[in-house]
């Protein structure tokens, strides 16, 4: 299950993100893309950048910032090998994993 935390992207960071993205379009209401968690940092995907990287909005406590992170290199098993849509080194489950495994989200 995905984290239920949302955050409004501050205007100054929205302007910065627009300048960094090819499309120039940025959603200002951002949901954390990690699996469900209550504390710690939250990460909302803004858009892909160059191949293998993406621009993320990270928040937690009083800190809010834009960060460029490498894509998670892990793919699921099987012939289709669906890739994870998060960043390298993220905590918890990969996006293609069974969402019933709630215990995996607590890492």
N, CA, C and O atoms as a DFTB+ gen file, in Angstrom:
428 C
 N C O
     1  1       0.844      -1.173       0.000
     2  2       0.000       0.000       0.000
     3  2       0.892       1.240       0.000
     4  3       1.869       1.310       0.746
     5  1       0.556       2.201      -0.828
     6  2       1.332       3.426      -0.916
     7  2       1.066       4.330       0.282
     8  3      -0.022       4.309       0.857
     9  1       2.063       5.120       0.653
    10  2       1.954       6.086       1.750
    11  2       0.816       7.058       1.453
    12  3       0.623       7.470       0.309
    13  1       0.077       7.415       2.474
    14  2      -1.072       8.309       2.310
    15  2      -0.717       9.780       2.525
    16  3      -1.601      10.636       2.481
    17  1       0.554      10.086       2.753
    18  2       0.950      11.471       3.020
    19  2       1.090      12.280       1.728
    20  3       1.703      11.848       0.752
    21  1       0.499      13.461       1.770
    22  2       0.566      14.415       0.667
    23  2       1.204      15.691       1.192
    24  3       1.158      15.969       2.390
    25  1       1.799      16.464       0.293
    26  2       2.353      17.759       0.670
    27  2       2.203      18.692      -0.523
    28  3       2.346      18.284      -1.675
    29  1       1.915      19.932      -0.226
    30  2       1.874      20.944      -1.288
    31  2       3.302      21.411      -1.546
    32  3       4.026      21.769      -0.617
    33  1       3.697      21.406      -2.802
    34  2       5.026      21.845      -3.194
    35  2       5.118      23.357      -2.990
    36  3       4.342      24.102      -3.589
    37  1       6.046      23.822      -2.160
    38  2       6.184      25.267      -1.937
    39  2       6.451      26.009      -3.247
    40  3       7.114      25.483      -4.140
    41  1       5.942      27.209      -3.354
    42  2       6.028      27.997      -4.581
    43  2       7.468      28.152      -5.074
    44  3       7.722      28.018      -6.271
    45  1       8.397      28.428      -4.187
    46  2       9.791      28.616      -4.599
    47  2      10.363      27.317      -5.184
    48  3      11.136      27.368      -6.141
    49  1      10.001      26.171      -4.635
    50  2      10.473      24.899      -5.176
    51  2       9.751      24.537      -6.472
    52  3      10.340      23.918      -7.359
    53  1       8.483      24.920      -6.585
    54  2       7.746      24.688      -7.835
    55  2       8.390      25.472      -8.978
    56  3       8.527      24.957     -10.087
    57  1       8.781      26.706      -8.709
    58  2       9.455      27.511      -9.736
    59  2      10.788      26.881     -10.137
    60  3      11.120      26.810     -11.320
    61  1      11.541      26.428      -9.143
    62  2      12.826      25.788      -9.428
    63  2      12.622      24.513     -10.255
    64  3      13.353      24.267     -11.215
    65  1      11.635      23.716      -9.880
    66  2      11.360      22.471     -10.605
    67  2      10.950      22.759     -12.046
    68  3      11.402      22.070     -12.960
    69  1      10.111      23.755     -12.263
    70  2       9.695      24.100     -13.635
    71  2      10.891      24.430     -14.507
    72  3      10.919      24.091     -15.690
    73  1      11.880      25.092     -13.922
    74  2      13.082      25.459     -14.668
    75  2      13.977      24.276     -14.986
    76  3      14.798      24.351     -15.900
    77  1      13.830      23.181     -14.243
    78  2      14.691      22.009     -14.423
    79  2      14.057      20.933     -15.297
    80  3      14.755      20.040     -15.776
    81  1      12.756      21.004     -15.509
    82  2      12.049      19.965     -16.257
    83  2      11.809      20.391     -17.689
    84  3      11.473      21.547     -17.947
    85  1      11.975      19.479     -18.612
    86  2      11.797      19.781     -20.034
    87  2      10.378      20.249     -20.342
    88  3      10.176      21.147     -21.161
    89  1       9.396      19.635     -19.680
    90  2       8.003      19.994     -19.948
    91  2       7.623      21.331     -19.317
    92  3       6.717      22.006     -19.805
    93  1       8.302      21.720     -18.243
    94  2       7.951      22.944     -17.531
    95  2       6.688      22.819     -16.710
    96  3       6.248      23.794     -16.101
    97  1       6.093      21.631     -16.681
    98  2       4.847      21.400     -15.943
    99  2       5.144      20.650     -14.647
   100  3       5.858      19.647     -14.644
   101  1       4.582      21.156     -13.542
   102  2       4.818      20.543     -12.245
   103  2       3.508      20.507     -11.465
   104  3       2.838      21.530     -11.316
   105  1       3.147      19.332     -10.970
   106  2       2.008      19.237     -10.058
   107  2       2.435      19.820      -8.724
   108  3       3.562      19.600      -8.282
   109  1       1.554      20.553      -8.086
   110  2       1.922      21.153      -6.799
   111  2       1.372      20.377      -5.610
   112  3       1.730      20.679      -4.471
   113  1       0.527      19.402      -5.834
   114  2       0.064      18.507      -4.773
   115  2       0.762      17.172      -4.998
   116  3       0.510      16.497      -5.996
   117  1       1.637      16.790      -4.073
   118  2       2.519      15.650      -4.262
   119  2       2.234      14.586      -3.210
   120  3       2.175      14.886      -2.018
   121  1       2.054      13.327      -3.656
   122  2       1.874      12.204      -2.742
   123  2       3.191      11.454      -2.609
   124  3       3.915      11.275      -3.588
   125  1       3.494      11.020      -1.395
   126  2       4.668      10.188      -1.173
   127  2       4.495       8.884      -1.940
   128  3       3.437       8.259      -1.880
   129  1       5.533       8.477      -2.659
   130  2       5.480       7.274      -3.491
   131  2       5.982       6.016      -2.787
   132  3       5.888       4.919      -3.338
   133  1       6.512       6.164      -1.581
   134  2       6.984       4.998      -0.836
   135  2       5.801       4.209      -0.306
   136  3       4.664       4.678      -0.343
   137  1       6.074       2.999       0.193
   138  2       4.992       2.232       0.799
   139  2       4.610       2.897       2.126
   140  3       5.357       3.718       2.658
   141  1       3.460       2.538       2.640
   142  2       2.879       3.202       3.810
   143  2       3.857       3.280       4.974
   144  3       4.439       2.274       5.380
   145  1       4.029       4.492       5.505
   146  2       4.842       4.728       6.697
   147  2       4.378       6.028       7.338
   148  3       3.834       6.900       6.660
   149  1       4.588       6.156       8.619
   150  2       4.114       7.338       9.342
   151  2       5.215       8.354       9.602
   152  3       4.971       9.560       9.559
   153  1       6.415       7.881       9.869
   154  2       7.480       8.812      10.234
   155  2       8.609       8.747       9.223
   156  3       8.627       7.891       8.339
   157  1       9.543       9.661       9.367
   158  2      10.688       9.693       8.464
   159  2      10.421      10.565       7.254
   160  3       9.482      11.360       7.231
   161  1      11.260      10.401       6.258
   162  2      11.165      11.221       5.059
   163  2      10.144      10.662       4.081
   164  3       9.920       9.455       3.999
   165  1       9.536      11.580       3.345
   166  2       8.578      11.243       2.301
   167  2       9.156      11.733       0.975
   168  3       9.871      12.734       0.930
   169  1       8.837      11.014      -0.104
   170  2       9.364      11.336      -1.425
   171  2       8.245      11.333      -2.456
   172  3       7.536      10.338      -2.610
   173  1       8.092      12.438      -3.154
   174  2       7.124      12.540      -4.238
   175  2       7.840      12.756      -5.555
   176  3       8.701      13.629      -5.671
   177  1       7.482      11.960      -6.545
   178  2       8.101      12.063      -7.871
   179  2       7.548      13.276      -8.609
   180  3       6.335      13.457      -8.711
   181  1       8.459      14.108      -9.124
   182  2       8.040      15.248      -9.930
   183  2       8.107      14.904     -11.419
   184  3       7.138      15.122     -12.145
   185  1       9.243      14.370     -11.881
   186  2       9.348      13.972     -13.285
   187  2      10.706      13.325     -13.534
   188  3      11.647      13.500     -12.760
   189  1      10.788      12.573     -14.636
   190  2      12.061      12.007     -15.063
   191  2      12.949      13.121     -15.598
   192  3      12.466      14.111     -16.147
   193  1      14.239      12.946     -15.432
   194  2      15.206      13.877     -16.007
   195  2      15.932      13.151     -17.122
   196  3      15.297      12.634     -18.041
   197  1      17.233      13.105     -17.056
   198  2      17.996      12.325     -18.023
   199  2      17.746      10.854     -17.762
   200  3      17.232      10.485     -16.706
   201  1      18.108      10.012     -18.720
   202  2      17.903       8.572     -18.580
   203  2      18.501       8.075     -17.263
   204  3      19.681       8.288     -16.984
   205  1      17.673       7.413     -16.465
   206  2      18.154       6.820     -15.224
   207  2      18.095       7.707     -14.004
   208  3      18.515       7.292     -12.924
   209  1      17.579       8.932     -14.145
   210  2      17.440       9.828     -12.995
   211  2      16.081      10.512     -13.024
   212  3      15.437      10.617     -14.068
   213  1      15.665      10.970     -11.855
   214  2      14.396      11.682     -11.757
   215  2      14.514      12.784     -10.702
   216  3      15.378      12.737      -9.825
   217  1      13.637      13.762     -10.806
   218  2      13.562      14.845      -9.831
   219  2      12.477      14.503      -8.824
   220  3      11.329      14.253      -9.194
   221  1      12.846      14.493      -7.554
   222  2      11.949      14.146      -6.452
   223  2      11.823      15.311      -5.488
   224  3      12.755      16.099      -5.328
   225  1      10.672      15.416      -4.851
   226  2      10.445      16.355      -3.758
   227  2      10.524      15.543      -2.472
   228  3       9.738      14.620      -2.264
   229  1      11.481      15.892      -1.606
   230  2      11.669      15.179      -0.335
   231  2      11.236      16.089       0.802
   232  3      11.632      17.253       0.868
   233  1      10.414      15.542       1.702
   234  2      10.015      16.305       2.880
   235  2       9.969      15.398       4.101
   236  3       9.817      14.182       3.991
   237  1      10.100      16.011       5.246
   238  2      10.049      15.299       6.519
   239  2      10.410      16.282       7.613
   240  3      11.485      16.882       7.583
   241  1       9.526      16.453       8.576
   242  2       9.768      17.462       9.598
   243  2       9.751      18.842       8.977
   244  3       8.824      19.183       8.242
   245  1      10.763      19.634       9.263
   246  2      10.830      21.002       8.738
   247  2      11.557      21.080       7.402
   248  3      11.540      22.129       6.758
   249  1      12.194      19.999       6.971
   250  2      12.987      20.017       5.748
   251  2      12.152      19.697       4.519
   252  3      11.384      18.736       4.507
   253  1      12.313      20.516       3.484
   254  2      11.675      20.297       2.189
   255  2      12.691      20.679       1.121
   256  3      13.260      21.770       1.168
   257  1      12.923      19.786       0.156
   258  2      13.885      20.105      -0.891
   259  2      13.651      19.266      -2.136
   260  3      12.986      18.231      -2.092
   261  1      14.211      19.733      -3.247
   262  2      14.229      18.976      -4.487
   263  2      15.520      18.186      -4.522
   264  3      16.582      18.708      -4.182
   265  1      15.437      16.933      -4.929
   266  2      16.627      16.087      -5.036
   267  2      16.577      15.299      -6.343
   268  3      15.512      14.863      -6.779
   269  1      17.732      15.127      -6.950
   270  2      17.864      14.292      -8.139
   271  2      18.387      12.945      -7.661
   272  3      19.444      12.862      -7.035
   273  1      17.635      11.891      -7.961
   274  2      17.992      10.550      -7.505
   275  2      18.050       9.581      -8.675
   276  3      17.293       9.698      -9.639
   277  1      18.964       8.620      -8.572
   278  2      19.078       7.555      -9.562
   279  2      17.862       6.637      -9.465
   280  3      17.343       6.405      -8.373
   281  1      17.412       6.119     -10.593
   282  2      16.295       5.176     -10.604
   283  2      16.691       3.873      -9.922
   284  3      17.853       3.470      -9.971
   285  1      15.731       3.219      -9.291
   286  2      15.954       1.908      -8.685
   287  2      16.243       0.916      -9.819
   288  3      15.477       0.835     -10.779
   289  1      17.339       0.164      -9.714
   290  2      17.703      -0.753     -10.796
   291  2      17.038      -2.120     -10.706
   292  3      17.254      -2.961     -11.579
   293  1      16.236      -2.364      -9.673
   294  2      15.676      -3.700      -9.442
   295  2      14.436      -3.918     -10.305
   296  3      13.562      -3.056     -10.405
   297  1      14.388      -5.092     -10.922
   298  2      13.236      -5.487     -11.739
   299  2      12.637      -6.759     -11.168
   300  3      13.327      -7.557     -10.533
   301  1      11.360      -6.935     -11.398
   302  2      10.676      -8.135     -10.943
   303  2      11.112      -9.359     -11.717
   304  3      11.745      -9.258     -12.768
   305  1      10.766     -10.510     -11.183
   306  2      11.107     -11.762     -11.847
   307  2      10.150     -12.024     -12.996
   308  3       9.088     -11.410     -13.090
   309  1      10.528     -12.915     -13.841
   310  2       9.672     -13.298     -14.954
   311  2      10.112     -12.659     -16.247
   312  3      11.010     -11.817     -16.262
   313  1       9.477     -13.060     -17.336
   314  2       9.890     -12.583     -18.656
   315  2       9.646     -11.088     -18.872
   316  3      10.375     -10.447     -19.629
   317  1       8.627     -10.528     -18.214
   318  2       8.345      -9.103     -18.385
   319  2       9.263      -8.242     -17.529
   320  3       9.620      -7.135     -17.932
   321  1       9.653      -8.736     -16.347
   322  2      10.584      -8.031     -15.479
   323  2      10.227      -6.585     -15.229
   324  3      11.043      -5.696     -15.470
   325  1       9.020      -6.334     -14.748
   326  2       8.573      -4.963     -14.480
   327  2       9.560      -4.250     -13.566
   328  3       9.938      -4.785     -12.523
   329  1       9.971      -3.075     -13.941
   330  2      10.930      -2.313     -13.156
   331  2      10.269      -1.574     -12.005
   332  3       9.072      -1.286     -12.037
   333  1      11.065      -1.273     -10.991
   334  2      10.600      -0.492      -9.854
   335  2      10.559       0.975     -10.278
   336  3      11.463       1.451     -10.965
   337  1       9.525       1.680      -9.874
   338  2       9.348       3.086     -10.256
   339  2       9.841       4.057      -9.194
   340  3       9.517       5.244      -9.239
   341  1      10.623       3.560      -8.234
   342  2      11.164       4.411      -7.178
   343  2      12.638       4.711      -7.452
   344  3      13.117       4.506      -8.567
   345  1      13.343       5.187      -6.455
   346  2      14.744       5.557      -6.606
   347  2      15.650       4.501      -5.964
   348  3      15.209       3.727      -5.115
   349  1      16.896       4.479      -6.372
   350  2      17.867       3.515      -5.851
   351  2      18.020       3.687      -4.345
   352  3      18.142       4.807      -3.848
   353  1      18.012       2.583      -3.635
   354  2      18.210       2.607      -2.192
   355  2      16.977       2.945      -1.365
   356  3      17.090       3.172      -0.160
   357  1      15.809       2.983      -1.986
   358  2      14.590       3.322      -1.237
   359  2      14.303       2.256      -0.183
   360  3      14.709       1.102      -0.326
   361  1      13.604       2.651       0.870
   362  2      13.194       1.710       1.918
   363  2      11.905       1.016       1.495
   364  3      11.121       1.561       0.719
   365  1      11.699      -0.175       2.006
   366  2      10.441      -0.882       1.779
   367  2      10.374      -1.594       0.448
   368  3      11.389      -1.868      -0.192
   369  1       9.151      -1.887       0.050
   370  2       8.885      -2.679      -1.143
   371  2       9.181      -1.930      -2.433
   372  3       9.190      -0.701      -2.488
   373  1       9.422      -2.729      -3.470
   374  2       9.493      -2.162      -4.815
   375  2       8.060      -2.006      -5.309
   376  3       7.155      -2.677      -4.812
   377  1       7.852      -1.140      -6.268
   378  2       6.492      -0.841      -6.720
   379  2       5.792      -2.040      -7.348
   380  3       4.562      -2.084      -7.362
   381  1       6.520      -2.993      -7.856
   382  2       5.910      -4.165      -8.492
   383  2       5.634      -5.291      -7.514
   384  3       5.015      -6.283      -7.899
   385  1       6.064      -5.181      -6.271
   386  2       5.853      -6.248      -5.303
   387  2       4.409      -6.278      -4.800
   388  3       3.698      -5.273      -4.845
   389  1       4.000      -7.433      -4.329
   390  2       2.661      -7.629      -3.803
   391  2       2.405      -6.688      -2.637
   392  3       3.143      -6.707      -1.652
   393  1       1.372      -5.867      -2.738
   394  2       1.079      -4.890      -1.693
   395  2       0.520      -5.518      -0.423
   396  3       0.347      -4.822       0.577
   397  1       0.239      -6.794      -0.439
   398  2      -0.259      -7.477       0.772
   399  2       0.861      -7.646       1.795
   400  3       0.588      -7.808       2.984
   401  1       2.089      -7.611       1.358
   402  2       3.237      -7.817       2.249
   403  2       3.538      -6.549       3.045
   404  3       4.601      -5.955       2.867
   405  1       2.637      -6.126       3.906
   406  2       2.781      -4.892       4.676
   407  2       4.045      -4.872       5.510
   408  3       4.625      -3.801       5.693
   409  1       4.501      -6.003       6.024
   410  2       5.679      -6.030       6.890
   411  2       6.924      -5.524       6.174
   412  3       7.835      -5.018       6.829
   413  1       6.990      -5.645       4.854
   414  2       8.160      -5.200       4.105
   415  2       8.286      -3.684       4.094
   416  3       9.361      -3.159       3.804
   417  1       7.231      -2.985       4.398
   418  2       7.255      -1.529       4.366
   419  2       7.965      -0.917       5.551
   420  3       8.262       0.277       5.526
   421  1       8.244      -1.672       6.571
   422  2       8.790      -1.103       7.800
   423  2      10.303      -1.030       7.817
   424  3      10.879      -0.715       8.858
   425  1      10.965      -1.306       6.718
   426  2      12.429      -1.277       6.735
   427  2      12.991       0.124       6.685
   428  3      14.209       0.302       6.693
